[in-house]
C-alpha cells in the first residue's frame, strides 16, 4: 500500500520501500521534509481553501503577468475573500 501511496506523510508513517526509493531517489527526502511541512488547507476554512486560494492565485498571476503592485493585488484579493466569506 505504501508504494501506491508514494512518499506522502498524510496516509502513513510506514517508510517507503527500498524498491520505491531506488526508482524514485527523491522520495526519502520528500518524506523527511513532509514530516515538518504544514497543510495547504487554511485553518478554520478547510472547506473553503480552494475558493480562497483562487483569489490569491489570481492576484499572483496579475502581479506576474501585468506587473501589478503586489501589495495592491493582494489587498484586492483579501477584499474579495472578505466579501465572499
PDB file with SEQRES, HELIX, SHEET and CRYST1 records, atoms N, CA, C and O in Angstrom:
SEQRES   1 A   85  UNK UNK UNK UNK UNK UNK UNK UNK UNK UNK UNK UNK UNK          
SEQRES   2 A   85  UNK UNK UNK UNK UNK UNK UNK UNK UNK UNK UNK UNK UNK          
SEQRES   3 A   85  UNK UNK UNK UNK UNK UNK UNK UNK UNK UNK UNK UNK UNK          
SEQRES   4 A   85  UNK UNK UNK UNK UNK UNK UNK UNK UNK UNK UNK UNK UNK          
SEQRES   5 A   85  UNK UNK UNK UNK UNK UNK UNK UNK UNK UNK UNK UNK UNK          
SEQRES   6 A   85  UNK UNK UNK UNK UNK UNK UNK UNK UNK UNK UNK UNK UNK          
SEQRES   7 A   85  UNK UNK UNK UNK UNK UNK UNK                                  
HELIX    1 AA1 UNK A    2  UNK A    5  1                                   4    
HELIX    2 AA2 UNK A   18  UNK A   23  1                                   6    
HELIX    3 AA3 UNK A   27  UNK A   34  1                                   8    
HELIX    4 AA4 UNK A   49  UNK A   66  1                                  18    
HELIX    5 AA5 UNK A   70  UNK A   84  1                                  15    
CRYST1    1.000    1.000    1.000  90.00  90.00  90.00 P 1           1          
ATOM      1  N   UNK A   1       0.819  -1.196   0.000  1.00  0.00           N  
ATOM      2  CA  UNK A   1       0.000   0.000   0.000  1.00  0.00           C  
ATOM      3  C   UNK A   1       0.861   1.257   0.000  1.00  0.00           C  
ATOM      4  O   UNK A   1       0.502   2.261  -0.616  1.00  0.00           O  
ATOM      5  N   UNK A   2       2.002   1.203   0.693  1.00  0.00           N  
ATOM      6  CA  UNK A   2       2.857   2.389   0.775  1.00  0.00           C  
ATOM      7  C   UNK A   2       3.363   2.792  -0.599  1.00  0.00           C  
ATOM      8  O   UNK A   2       3.372   3.978  -0.927  1.00  0.00           O  
ATOM      9  N   UNK A   3       3.784   1.828  -1.410  1.00  0.00           N  
ATOM     10  CA  UNK A   3       4.281   2.162  -2.746  1.00  0.00           C  
ATOM     11  C   UNK A   3       3.193   2.828  -3.587  1.00  0.00           C  
ATOM     12  O   UNK A   3       3.478   3.724  -4.382  1.00  0.00           O  
ATOM     13  N   UNK A   4       1.952   2.392  -3.411  1.00  0.00           N  
ATOM     14  CA  UNK A   4       0.849   3.002  -4.154  1.00  0.00           C  
ATOM     15  C   UNK A   4       0.594   4.426  -3.671  1.00  0.00           C  
ATOM     16  O   UNK A   4       0.220   5.297  -4.456  1.00  0.00           O  
ATOM     17  N   UNK A   5       0.799   4.655  -2.380  1.00  0.00           N  
ATOM     18  CA  UNK A   5       0.574   5.972  -1.798  1.00  0.00           C  
ATOM     19  C   UNK A   5       1.689   6.948  -2.132  1.00  0.00           C  
ATOM     20  O   UNK A   5       1.464   8.157  -2.195  1.00  0.00           O  
ATOM     21  N   UNK A   6       2.889   6.429  -2.347  1.00  0.00           N  
ATOM     22  CA  UNK A   6       4.027   7.298  -2.614  1.00  0.00           C  
ATOM     23  C   UNK A   6       4.590   7.847  -1.322  1.00  0.00           C  
ATOM     24  O   UNK A   6       4.307   7.314  -0.249  1.00  0.00           O  
ATOM     25  N   UNK A   7       5.383   8.903  -1.405  1.00  0.00           N  
ATOM     26  CA  UNK A   7       6.066   9.401  -0.215  1.00  0.00           C  
ATOM     27  C   UNK A   7       5.273  10.428   0.588  1.00  0.00           C  
ATOM     28  O   UNK A   7       5.861  11.298   1.229  1.00  0.00           O  
ATOM     29  N   UNK A   8       3.944  10.335   0.559  1.00  0.00           N  
ATOM     30  CA  UNK A   8       3.169  11.321   1.309  1.00  0.00           C  
ATOM     31  C   UNK A   8       3.278  11.071   2.805  1.00  0.00           C  
ATOM     32  O   UNK A   8       3.607   9.966   3.237  1.00  0.00           O  
ATOM     33  N   UNK A   9       3.003  12.087   3.579  1.00  0.00           N  
ATOM     34  CA  UNK A   9       3.064  11.969   5.035  1.00  0.00           C  
ATOM     35  C   UNK A   9       1.673  11.914   5.643  1.00  0.00           C  
ATOM     36  O   UNK A   9       1.536  11.817   6.862  1.00  0.00           O  
ATOM     37  N   UNK A  10       0.652  11.972   4.823  1.00  0.00           N  
ATOM     38  CA  UNK A  10      -0.706  12.017   5.351  1.00  0.00           C  
ATOM     39  C   UNK A  10      -1.280  10.641   5.666  1.00  0.00           C  
ATOM     40  O   UNK A  10      -1.986  10.472   6.661  1.00  0.00           O  
ATOM     41  N   UNK A  11      -0.982   9.673   4.834  1.00  0.00           N  
ATOM     42  CA  UNK A  11      -1.655   8.387   4.956  1.00  0.00           C  
ATOM     43  C   UNK A  11      -0.988   7.433   5.937  1.00  0.00           C  
ATOM     44  O   UNK A  11      -1.669   6.615   6.555  1.00  0.00           O  
ATOM     45  N   UNK A  12       0.322   7.519   6.091  1.00  0.00           N  
ATOM     46  CA  UNK A  12       1.020   6.524   6.896  1.00  0.00           C  
ATOM     47  C   UNK A  12       2.390   7.013   7.328  1.00  0.00           C  
ATOM     48  O   UNK A  12       2.947   7.941   6.742  1.00  0.00           O  
ATOM     49  N   UNK A  13       2.912   6.393   8.333  1.00  0.00           N  
ATOM     50  CA  UNK A  13       4.291   6.673   8.723  1.00  0.00           C  
ATOM     51  C   UNK A  13       5.208   5.498   8.362  1.00  0.00           C  
ATOM     52  O   UNK A  13       6.362   5.453   8.787  1.00  0.00           O  
ATOM     53  N   UNK A  14       4.689   4.553   7.581  1.00  0.00           N  
ATOM     54  CA  UNK A  14       5.488   3.428   7.103  1.00  0.00           C  
ATOM     55  C   UNK A  14       6.525   3.966   6.120  1.00  0.00           C  
ATOM     56  O   UNK A  14       6.171   4.718   5.212  1.00  0.00           O  
ATOM     57  N   UNK A  15       7.784   3.600   6.279  1.00  0.00           N  
ATOM     58  CA  UNK A  15       8.811   4.093   5.346  1.00  0.00           C  
ATOM     59  C   UNK A  15       8.575   3.599   3.924  1.00  0.00           C  
ATOM     60  O   UNK A  15       7.974   2.545   3.717  1.00  0.00           O  
ATOM     61  N   UNK A  16       9.050   4.359   2.953  1.00  0.00           N  
ATOM     62  CA  UNK A  16       8.958   3.900   1.563  1.00  0.00           C  
ATOM     63  C   UNK A  16       9.895   2.710   1.397  1.00  0.00           C  
ATOM     64  O   UNK A  16      10.916   2.607   2.076  1.00  0.00           O  
ATOM     65  N   UNK A  17       9.532   1.817   0.488  1.00  0.00           N  
ATOM     66  CA  UNK A  17      10.332   0.608   0.287  1.00  0.00           C  
ATOM     67  C   UNK A  17      11.641   0.934  -0.423  1.00  0.00           C  
ATOM     68  O   UNK A  17      11.774   1.977  -1.062  1.00  0.00           O  
ATOM     69  N   UNK A  18      12.595   0.032  -0.302  1.00  0.00           N  
ATOM     70  CA  UNK A  18      13.869   0.203  -0.997  1.00  0.00           C  
ATOM     71  C   UNK A  18      13.650   0.281  -2.497  1.00  0.00           C  
ATOM     72  O   UNK A  18      14.295   1.077  -3.180  1.00  0.00           O  
ATOM     73  N   UNK A  19      12.739  -0.545  -3.019  1.00  0.00           N  
ATOM     74  CA  UNK A  19      12.460  -0.541  -4.469  1.00  0.00           C  
ATOM     75  C   UNK A  19      11.887   0.811  -4.902  1.00  0.00           C  
ATOM     76  O   UNK A  19      12.265   1.351  -5.942  1.00  0.00           O  
ATOM     77  N   UNK A  20      10.977   1.347  -4.100  1.00  0.00           N  
ATOM     78  CA  UNK A  20      10.384   2.648  -4.431  1.00  0.00           C  
ATOM     79  C   UNK A  20      11.447   3.736  -4.364  1.00  0.00           C  
ATOM     80  O   UNK A  20      11.507   4.602  -5.237  1.00  0.00           O  
ATOM     81  N   UNK A  21      12.278   3.696  -3.340  1.00  0.00           N  
ATOM     82  CA  UNK A  21      13.351   4.682  -3.201  1.00  0.00           C  
ATOM     83  C   UNK A  21      14.344   4.606  -4.349  1.00  0.00           C  
ATOM     84  O   UNK A  21      14.837   5.630  -4.821  1.00  0.00           O  
ATOM     85  N   UNK A  22      14.634   3.396  -4.795  1.00  0.00           N  
ATOM     86  CA  UNK A  22      15.567   3.237  -5.914  1.00  0.00           C  
ATOM     87  C   UNK A  22      14.972   3.808  -7.205  1.00  0.00           C  
ATOM     88  O   UNK A  22      15.668   4.457  -7.986  1.00  0.00           O  
ATOM     89  N   UNK A  23      13.683   3.557  -7.414  1.00  0.00           N  
ATOM     90  CA  UNK A  23      13.017   4.060  -8.625  1.00  0.00           C  
ATOM     91  C   UNK A  23      12.742   5.565  -8.533  1.00  0.00           C  
ATOM     92  O   UNK A  23      12.622   6.242  -9.554  1.00  0.00           O  
ATOM     93  N   UNK A  24      12.644   6.077  -7.313  1.00  0.00           N  
ATOM     94  CA  UNK A  24      12.324   7.488  -7.065  1.00  0.00           C  
ATOM     95  C   UNK A  24      13.300   8.032  -6.028  1.00  0.00           C  
ATOM     96  O   UNK A  24      12.933   8.182  -4.863  1.00  0.00           O  
ATOM     97  N   UNK A  25      14.534   8.329  -6.426  1.00  0.00           N  
ATOM     98  CA  UNK A  25      15.556   8.709  -5.450  1.00  0.00           C  
ATOM     99  C   UNK A  25      15.234   9.951  -4.623  1.00  0.00           C  
ATOM    100  O   UNK A  25      15.862  10.178  -3.589  1.00  0.00           O  
ATOM    101  N   UNK A  26      14.288  10.741  -5.051  1.00  0.00           N  
ATOM    102  CA  UNK A  26      13.866  11.931  -4.329  1.00  0.00           C  
ATOM    103  C   UNK A  26      12.920  11.600  -3.175  1.00  0.00           C  
ATOM    104  O   UNK A  26      12.726  12.427  -2.284  1.00  0.00           O  
ATOM    105  N   UNK A  27      12.331  10.410  -3.179  1.00  0.00           N  
ATOM    106  CA  UNK A  27      11.281  10.062  -2.223  1.00  0.00           C  
ATOM    107  C   UNK A  27      11.708  10.157  -0.759  1.00  0.00           C  
ATOM    108  O   UNK A  27      10.968  10.745   0.030  1.00  0.00           O  
ATOM    109  N   UNK A  28      12.862   9.612  -0.345  1.00  0.00           N  
ATOM    110  CA  UNK A  28      13.225   9.725   1.070  1.00  0.00           C  
ATOM    111  C   UNK A  28      13.348  11.176   1.552  1.00  0.00           C  
ATOM    112  O   UNK A  28      12.968  11.492   2.680  1.00  0.00           O  
ATOM    113  N   UNK A  29      13.869  12.041   0.711  1.00  0.00           N  
ATOM    114  CA  UNK A  29      13.962  13.461   1.076  1.00  0.00           C  
ATOM    115  C   UNK A  29      12.572  14.068   1.208  1.00  0.00           C  
ATOM    116  O   UNK A  29      12.307  14.837   2.132  1.00  0.00           O  
ATOM    117  N   UNK A  30      11.689  13.718   0.281  1.00  0.00           N  
ATOM    118  CA  UNK A  30      10.321  14.215   0.321  1.00  0.00           C  
ATOM    119  C   UNK A  30       9.648  13.779   1.615  1.00  0.00           C  
ATOM    120  O   UNK A  30       8.978  14.583   2.263  1.00  0.00           O  
ATOM    121  N   UNK A  31       9.817  12.514   1.999  1.00  0.00           N  
ATOM    122  CA  UNK A  31       9.220  12.009   3.239  1.00  0.00           C  
ATOM    123  C   UNK A  31       9.757  12.786   4.433  1.00  0.00           C  
ATOM    124  O   UNK A  31       8.996  13.167   5.322  1.00  0.00           O  
ATOM    125  N   UNK A  32      11.051  13.020   4.454  1.00  0.00           N  
ATOM    126  CA  UNK A  32      11.660  13.743   5.572  1.00  0.00           C  
ATOM    127  C   UNK A  32      11.116  15.175   5.651  1.00  0.00           C  
ATOM    128  O   UNK A  32      10.773  15.647   6.735  1.00  0.00           O  
ATOM    129  N   UNK A  33      11.039  15.851   4.528  1.00  0.00           N  
ATOM    130  CA  UNK A  33      10.522  17.221   4.511  1.00  0.00           C  
ATOM    131  C   UNK A  33       9.046  17.272   4.886  1.00  0.00           C  
ATOM    132  O   UNK A  33       8.599  18.218   5.534  1.00  0.00           O  
ATOM    133  N   UNK A  34       8.293  16.258   4.481  1.00  0.00           N  
ATOM    134  CA  UNK A  34       6.855  16.227   4.765  1.00  0.00           C  
ATOM    135  C   UNK A  34       6.575  16.136   6.260  1.00  0.00           C  
ATOM    136  O   UNK A  34       5.507  16.546   6.713  1.00  0.00           O  
ATOM    137  N   UNK A  35       7.511  15.609   7.025  1.00  0.00           N  
ATOM    138  CA  UNK A  35       7.312  15.469   8.465  1.00  0.00           C  
ATOM    139  C   UNK A  35       7.201  16.820   9.170  1.00  0.00           C  
ATOM    140  O   UNK A  35       6.566  16.917  10.221  1.00  0.00           O  
ATOM    141  N   UNK A  36       7.801  17.846   8.613  1.00  0.00           N  
ATOM    142  CA  UNK A  36       7.749  19.172   9.234  1.00  0.00           C  
ATOM    143  C   UNK A  36       6.995  20.192   8.391  1.00  0.00           C  
ATOM    144  O   UNK A  36       7.001  21.383   8.701  1.00  0.00           O  
ATOM    145  N   UNK A  37       6.353  19.735   7.339  1.00  0.00           N  
ATOM    146  CA  UNK A  37       5.611  20.662   6.488  1.00  0.00           C  
ATOM    147  C   UNK A  37       4.243  20.952   7.106  1.00  0.00           C  
ATOM    148  O   UNK A  37       3.786  20.250   8.009  1.00  0.00           O  
ATOM    149  N   UNK A  38       3.616  21.988   6.603  1.00  0.00           N  
ATOM    150  CA  UNK A  38       2.284  22.337   7.074  1.00  0.00           C  
ATOM    151  C   UNK A  38       1.276  22.089   5.970  1.00  0.00           C  
ATOM    152  O   UNK A  38       1.614  22.076   4.787  1.00  0.00           O  
ATOM    153  N   UNK A  39       0.069  21.897   6.367  1.00  0.00           N  
ATOM    154  CA  UNK A  39      -1.010  21.665   5.420  1.00  0.00           C  
ATOM    155  C   UNK A  39      -1.239  22.915   4.571  1.00  0.00           C  
ATOM    156  O   UNK A  39      -1.030  24.039   5.027  1.00  0.00           O  
ATOM    157  N   UNK A  40      -1.663  22.702   3.352  1.00  0.00           N  
ATOM    158  CA  UNK A  40      -2.023  23.833   2.500  1.00  0.00           C  
ATOM    159  C   UNK A  40      -3.444  24.304   2.786  1.00  0.00           C  
ATOM    160  O   UNK A  40      -3.881  25.322   2.249  1.00  0.00           O  
ATOM    161  N   UNK A  41      -4.164  23.571   3.627  1.00  0.00           N  
ATOM    162  CA  UNK A  41      -5.510  23.981   3.994  1.00  0.00           C  
ATOM    163  C   UNK A  41      -5.437  25.134   4.985  1.00  0.00           C  
ATOM    164  O   UNK A  41      -4.592  25.138   5.881  1.00  0.00           O  
ATOM    165  N   UNK A  42      -6.313  26.100   4.826  1.00  0.00           N  
ATOM    166  CA  UNK A  42      -6.348  27.262   5.703  1.00  0.00           C  
ATOM    167  C   UNK A  42      -7.121  26.883   6.963  1.00  0.00           C  
ATOM    168  O   UNK A  42      -8.296  26.521   6.900  1.00  0.00           O  
ATOM    169  N   UNK A  43      -6.444  26.972   8.106  1.00  0.00           N  
ATOM    170  CA  UNK A  43      -7.057  26.573   9.369  1.00  0.00           C  
ATOM    171  C   UNK A  43      -8.336  27.364   9.616  1.00  0.00           C  
ATOM    172  O   UNK A  43      -8.353  28.592   9.538  1.00  0.00           O  
ATOM    173  N   UNK A  44      -9.390  26.642   9.910  1.00  0.00           N  
ATOM    174  CA  UNK A  44     -10.689  27.262  10.142  1.00  0.00           C  
ATOM    175  C   UNK A  44     -11.495  27.464   8.872  1.00  0.00           C  
ATOM    176  O   UNK A  44     -12.684  27.779   8.926  1.00  0.00           O  
ATOM    177  N   UNK A  45     -10.843  27.283   7.722  1.00  0.00           N  
ATOM    178  CA  UNK A  45     -11.516  27.452   6.425  1.00  0.00           C  
ATOM    179  C   UNK A  45     -11.131  26.303   5.491  1.00  0.00           C  
ATOM    180  O   UNK A  45     -10.958  26.497   4.288  1.00  0.00           O  
ATOM    181  N   UNK A  46     -11.002  25.109   6.062  1.00  0.00           N  
ATOM    182  CA  UNK A  46     -10.545  23.961   5.298  1.00  0.00           C  
ATOM    183  C   UNK A  46     -11.408  23.697   4.064  1.00  0.00           C  
ATOM    184  O   UNK A  46     -10.888  23.410   2.985  1.00  0.00           O  
ATOM    185  N   UNK A  47     -12.714  23.795   4.228  1.00  0.00           N  
ATOM    186  CA  UNK A  47     -13.624  23.518   3.120  1.00  0.00           C  
ATOM    187  C   UNK A  47     -13.558  24.606   2.048  1.00  0.00           C  
ATOM    188  O   UNK A  47     -13.758  24.329   0.865  1.00  0.00           O  
ATOM    189  N   UNK A  48     -13.280  25.833   2.460  1.00  0.00           N  
ATOM    190  CA  UNK A  48     -13.254  26.960   1.525  1.00  0.00           C  
ATOM    191  C   UNK A  48     -11.867  27.242   0.952  1.00  0.00           C  
ATOM    192  O   UNK A  48     -11.719  28.162   0.148  1.00  0.00           O  
ATOM    193  N   UNK A  49     -10.857  26.482   1.340  1.00  0.00           N  
ATOM    194  CA  UNK A  49      -9.482  26.777   0.928  1.00  0.00           C  
ATOM    195  C   UNK A  49      -9.345  26.926  -0.587  1.00  0.00           C  
ATOM    196  O   UNK A  49      -8.712  27.873  -1.055  1.00  0.00           O  
ATOM    197  N   UNK A  50      -9.914  26.026  -1.344  1.00  0.00           N  
ATOM    198  CA  UNK A  50      -9.769  26.104  -2.806  1.00  0.00           C  
ATOM    199  C   UNK A  50     -10.343  27.406  -3.354  1.00  0.00           C  
ATOM    200  O   UNK A  50      -9.745  28.027  -4.233  1.00  0.00           O  
ATOM    201  N   UNK A  51     -11.493  27.820  -2.843  1.00  0.00           N  
ATOM    202  CA  UNK A  51     -12.107  29.062  -3.311  1.00  0.00           C  
ATOM    203  C   UNK A  51     -11.258  30.274  -2.914  1.00  0.00           C  
ATOM    204  O   UNK A  51     -11.081  31.202  -3.703  1.00  0.00           O  
ATOM    205  N   UNK A  52     -10.740  30.256  -1.698  1.00  0.00           N  
ATOM    206  CA  UNK A  52      -9.906  31.363  -1.230  1.00  0.00           C  
ATOM    207  C   UNK A  52      -8.616  31.430  -2.030  1.00  0.00           C  
ATOM    208  O   UNK A  52      -8.183  32.511  -2.429  1.00  0.00           O  
ATOM    209  N   UNK A  53      -8.005  30.283  -2.263  1.00  0.00           N  
ATOM    210  CA  UNK A  53      -6.742  30.251  -3.000  1.00  0.00           C  
ATOM    211  C   UNK A  53      -6.902  30.738  -4.439  1.00  0.00           C  
ATOM    212  O   UNK A  53      -5.955  31.259  -5.027  1.00  0.00           O  
ATOM    213  N   UNK A  54      -8.072  30.573  -4.995  1.00  0.00           N  
ATOM    214  CA  UNK A  54      -8.313  31.085  -6.351  1.00  0.00           C  
ATOM    215  C   UNK A  54      -8.106  32.600  -6.389  1.00  0.00           C  
ATOM    216  O   UNK A  54      -7.475  33.116  -7.311  1.00  0.00           O  
ATOM    217  N   UNK A  55      -8.633  33.310  -5.395  1.00  0.00           N  
ATOM    218  CA  UNK A  55      -8.441  34.761  -5.327  1.00  0.00           C  
ATOM    219  C   UNK A  55      -6.956  35.108  -5.190  1.00  0.00           C  
ATOM    220  O   UNK A  55      -6.454  36.021  -5.846  1.00  0.00           O  
ATOM    221  N   UNK A  56      -6.275  34.370  -4.337  1.00  0.00           N  
ATOM    222  CA  UNK A  56      -4.849  34.629  -4.106  1.00  0.00           C  
ATOM    223  C   UNK A  56      -4.044  34.365  -5.377  1.00  0.00           C  
ATOM    224  O   UNK A  56      -3.206  35.179  -5.765  1.00  0.00           O  
ATOM    225  N   UNK A  57      -4.298  33.230  -6.022  1.00  0.00           N  
ATOM    226  CA  UNK A  57      -3.531  32.879  -7.221  1.00  0.00           C  
ATOM    227  C   UNK A  57      -3.831  33.833  -8.382  1.00  0.00           C  
ATOM    228  O   UNK A  57      -2.949  34.127  -9.189  1.00  0.00           O  
ATOM    229  N   UNK A  58      -5.059  34.310  -8.465  1.00  0.00           N  
ATOM    230  CA  UNK A  58      -5.371  35.310  -9.492  1.00  0.00           C  
ATOM    231  C   UNK A  58      -4.596  36.599  -9.230  1.00  0.00           C  
ATOM    232  O   UNK A  58      -4.153  37.255 -10.172  1.00  0.00           O  
ATOM    233  N   UNK A  59      -4.432  36.962  -7.971  1.00  0.00           N  
ATOM    234  CA  UNK A  59      -3.653  38.155  -7.630  1.00  0.00           C  
ATOM    235  C   UNK A  59      -2.185  37.949  -8.001  1.00  0.00           C  
ATOM    236  O   UNK A  59      -1.554  38.846  -8.560  1.00  0.00           O  
ATOM    237  N   UNK A  60      -1.648  36.785  -7.697  1.00  0.00           N  
ATOM    238  CA  UNK A  60      -0.254  36.482  -8.044  1.00  0.00           C  
ATOM    239  C   UNK A  60      -0.074  36.517  -9.560  1.00  0.00           C  
ATOM    240  O   UNK A  60       0.909  37.061 -10.064  1.00  0.00           O  
ATOM    241  N   UNK A  61      -1.022  35.939 -10.275  1.00  0.00           N  
ATOM    242  CA  UNK A  61      -0.966  35.956 -11.742  1.00  0.00           C  
ATOM    243  C   UNK A  61      -0.975  37.394 -12.272  1.00  0.00           C  
ATOM    244  O   UNK A  61      -0.238  37.722 -13.202  1.00  0.00           O  
ATOM    245  N   UNK A  62      -1.804  38.236 -11.682  1.00  0.00           N  
ATOM    246  CA  UNK A  62      -1.884  39.640 -12.090  1.00  0.00           C  
ATOM    247  C   UNK A  62      -0.537  40.342 -11.890  1.00  0.00           C  
ATOM    248  O   UNK A  62      -0.104  41.127 -12.733  1.00  0.00           O  
ATOM    249  N   UNK A  63       0.111  40.051 -10.778  1.00  0.00           N  
ATOM    250  CA  UNK A  63       1.417  40.647 -10.482  1.00  0.00           C  
ATOM    251  C   UNK A  63       2.454  40.181 -11.497  1.00  0.00           C  
ATOM    252  O   UNK A  63       3.227  40.986 -12.016  1.00  0.00           O  
ATOM    253  N   UNK A  64       2.471  38.892 -11.775  1.00  0.00           N  
ATOM    254  CA  UNK A  64       3.477  38.327 -12.677  1.00  0.00           C  
ATOM    255  C   UNK A  64       3.248  38.755 -14.124  1.00  0.00           C  
ATOM    256  O   UNK A  64       4.185  39.162 -14.810  1.00  0.00           O  
ATOM    257  N   UNK A  65       2.009  38.665 -14.583  1.00  0.00           N  
ATOM    258  CA  UNK A  65       1.738  38.924 -15.995  1.00  0.00           C  
ATOM    259  C   UNK A  65       1.518  40.392 -16.336  1.00  0.00           C  
ATOM    260  O   UNK A  65       1.798  40.825 -17.454  1.00  0.00           O  
ATOM    261  N   UNK A  66       1.018  41.151 -15.377  1.00  0.00           N  
ATOM    262  CA  UNK A  66       0.693  42.550 -15.664  1.00  0.00           C  
ATOM    263  C   UNK A  66       1.566  43.535 -14.908  1.00  0.00           C  
ATOM    264  O   UNK A  66       1.355  44.745 -14.983  1.00  0.00           O  
ATOM    265  N   UNK A  67       2.540  43.019 -14.184  1.00  0.00           N  
ATOM    266  CA  UNK A  67       3.433  43.862 -13.395  1.00  0.00           C  
ATOM    267  C   UNK A  67       2.656  44.740 -12.408  1.00  0.00           C  
ATOM    268  O   UNK A  67       3.035  45.878 -12.130  1.00  0.00           O  
ATOM    269  N   UNK A  68       1.550  44.175 -11.884  1.00  0.00           N  
ATOM    270  CA  UNK A  68       0.742  44.905 -10.909  1.00  0.00           C  
ATOM    271  C   UNK A  68       1.503  45.006  -9.583  1.00  0.00           C  
ATOM    272  O   UNK A  68       2.409  44.218  -9.311  1.00  0.00           O  
ATOM    273  N   UNK A  69       1.125  45.972  -8.782  1.00  0.00           N  
ATOM    274  CA  UNK A  69       1.716  46.148  -7.463  1.00  0.00           C  
ATOM    275  C   UNK A  69       1.295  44.978  -6.570  1.00  0.00           C  
ATOM    276  O   UNK A  69       0.098  44.777  -6.364  1.00  0.00           O  
ATOM    277  N   UNK A  70       2.241  44.201  -6.036  1.00  0.00           N  
ATOM    278  CA  UNK A  70       1.889  43.029  -5.223  1.00  0.00           C  
ATOM    279  C   UNK A  70       1.020  43.369  -4.012  1.00  0.00           C  
ATOM    280  O   UNK A  70       0.060  42.658  -3.716  1.00  0.00           O  
ATOM    281  N   UNK A  71       1.354  44.449  -3.318  1.00  0.00           N  
ATOM    282  CA  UNK A  71       0.590  44.823  -2.126  1.00  0.00           C  
ATOM    283  C   UNK A  71      -0.859  45.140  -2.495  1.00  0.00           C  
ATOM    284  O   UNK A  71      -1.783  44.717  -1.801  1.00  0.00           O  
ATOM    285  N   UNK A  72      -1.057  45.877  -3.577  1.00  0.00           N  
ATOM    286  CA  UNK A  72      -2.411  46.235  -4.012  1.00  0.00           C  
ATOM    287  C   UNK A  72      -3.169  45.003  -4.496  1.00  0.00           C  
ATOM    288  O   UNK A  72      -4.349  44.835  -4.188  1.00  0.00           O  
ATOM    289  N   UNK A  73      -2.490  44.142  -5.254  1.00  0.00           N  
ATOM    290  CA  UNK A  73      -3.143  42.941  -5.784  1.00  0.00           C  
ATOM    291  C   UNK A  73      -3.600  42.027  -4.653  1.00  0.00           C  
ATOM    292  O   UNK A  73      -4.705  41.486  -4.695  1.00  0.00           O  
ATOM    293  N   UNK A  74      -2.747  41.853  -3.639  1.00  0.00           N  
ATOM    294  CA  UNK A  74      -3.130  41.004  -2.510  1.00  0.00           C  
ATOM    295  C   UNK A  74      -4.193  41.665  -1.640  1.00  0.00           C  
ATOM    296  O   UNK A  74      -5.028  40.973  -1.057  1.00  0.00           O  
ATOM    297  N   UNK A  75      -4.175  42.973  -1.546  1.00  0.00           N  
ATOM    298  CA  UNK A  75      -5.232  43.677  -0.815  1.00  0.00           C  
ATOM    299  C   UNK A  75      -6.574  43.486  -1.521  1.00  0.00           C  
ATOM    300  O   UNK A  75      -7.603  43.283  -0.877  1.00  0.00           O  
ATOM    301  N   UNK A  76      -6.550  43.553  -2.846  1.00  0.00           N  
ATOM    302  CA  UNK A  76      -7.776  43.305  -3.618  1.00  0.00           C  
ATOM    303  C   UNK A  76      -8.268  41.875  -3.396  1.00  0.00           C  
ATOM    304  O   UNK A  76      -9.467  41.642  -3.246  1.00  0.00           O  
ATOM    305  N   UNK A  77      -7.339  40.924  -3.374  1.00  0.00           N  
ATOM    306  CA  UNK A  77      -7.707  39.529  -3.133  1.00  0.00           C  
ATOM    307  C   UNK A  77      -8.316  39.381  -1.742  1.00  0.00           C  
ATOM    308  O   UNK A  77      -9.319  38.687  -1.572  1.00  0.00           O  
ATOM    309  N   UNK A  78      -7.720  40.026  -0.755  1.00  0.00           N  
ATOM    310  CA  UNK A  78      -8.253  39.950   0.607  1.00  0.00           C  
ATOM    311  C   UNK A  78      -9.662  40.531   0.666  1.00  0.00           C  
ATOM    312  O   UNK A  78     -10.546  39.973   1.317  1.00  0.00           O  
ATOM    313  N   UNK A  79      -9.865  41.654  -0.020  1.00  0.00           N  
ATOM    314  CA  UNK A  79     -11.206  42.262  -0.044  1.00  0.00           C  
ATOM    315  C   UNK A  79     -12.223  41.324  -0.689  1.00  0.00           C  
ATOM    316  O   UNK A  79     -13.352  41.216  -0.211  1.00  0.00           O  
ATOM    317  N   UNK A  80     -11.836  40.651  -1.761  1.00  0.00           N  
ATOM    318  CA  UNK A  80     -12.723  39.720  -2.438  1.00  0.00           C  
ATOM    319  C   UNK A  80     -13.065  38.543  -1.518  1.00  0.00           C  
ATOM    320  O   UNK A  80     -14.213  38.102  -1.460  1.00  0.00           O  
ATOM    321  N   UNK A  81     -12.065  38.046  -0.809  1.00  0.00           N  
ATOM    322  CA  UNK A  81     -12.290  36.942   0.136  1.00  0.00           C  
ATOM    323  C   UNK A  81     -13.226  37.405   1.252  1.00  0.00           C  
ATOM    324  O   UNK A  81     -14.165  36.698   1.618  1.00  0.00           O  
ATOM    325  N   UNK A  82     -12.965  38.584   1.783  1.00  0.00           N  
ATOM    326  CA  UNK A  82     -13.811  39.106   2.865  1.00  0.00           C  
ATOM    327  C   UNK A  82     -15.260  39.265   2.415  1.00  0.00           C  
ATOM    328  O   UNK A  82     -16.185  38.977   3.174  1.00  0.00           O  
ATOM    329  N   UNK A  83     -15.454  39.720   1.187  1.00  0.00           N  
ATOM    330  CA  UNK A  83     -16.824  39.881   0.671  1.00  0.00           C  
ATOM    331  C   UNK A  83     -17.523  38.531   0.534  1.00  0.00           C  
ATOM    332  O   UNK A  83     -18.710  38.416   0.838  1.00  0.00           O  
ATOM    333  N   UNK A  84     -16.807  37.522   0.084  1.00  0.00           N  
ATOM    334  CA  UNK A  84     -17.424  36.221  -0.158  1.00  0.00           C  
ATOM    335  C   UNK A  84     -17.603  35.408   1.108  1.00  0.00           C  
ATOM    336  O   UNK A  84     -18.553  34.633   1.223  1.00  0.00           O  
ATOM    337  N   UNK A  85     -16.704  35.577   2.051  1.00  0.00           N  
ATOM    338  CA  UNK A  85     -16.761  34.745   3.254  1.00  0.00           C  
ATOM    339  C   UNK A  85     -16.994  35.605   4.468  1.00  0.00           C  
ATOM    340  O   UNK A  85     -17.073  35.090   5.583  1.00  0.00           O  
TER     341      UNK A  85                                                      
END                                                                             
